[in-house]
Amino acid sequence: MVETKILTVYEVADFLKIHFNSAYELIREGKIRYIKVGRQIRIPESYLQEFIERGGTN
């Protein structure tokens, strides 16, 4: 089984050095893919890597 690191929005914001509201905005705009666990938003590390590789665009 491959272990995938799952990040919170706050962890993503910290990694990207942006405010957490900006991270939520990127998610709402569909620029960063995410999954929901109950009512909580989680971002697999691979989704964040995709965002970075695209240069932060759709």
Phi, psi and omega in degrees: 000131180274131180269124180250130178281131180249128184251152171274169177298322179295321179293321177297314180300316179297317180297319182276355181060045177231166177289148182298331176295325177293323177295316177299321180296317177299323178291312179300323180283354179081012181281330174242122177288158182206170172234159176248135175243099190067238178261000185265142177268132177228146182237112174298144182305326180295326177292320178294320179297320177301315179301315181294317180296328177283355181080022177080021179240172176294000000 
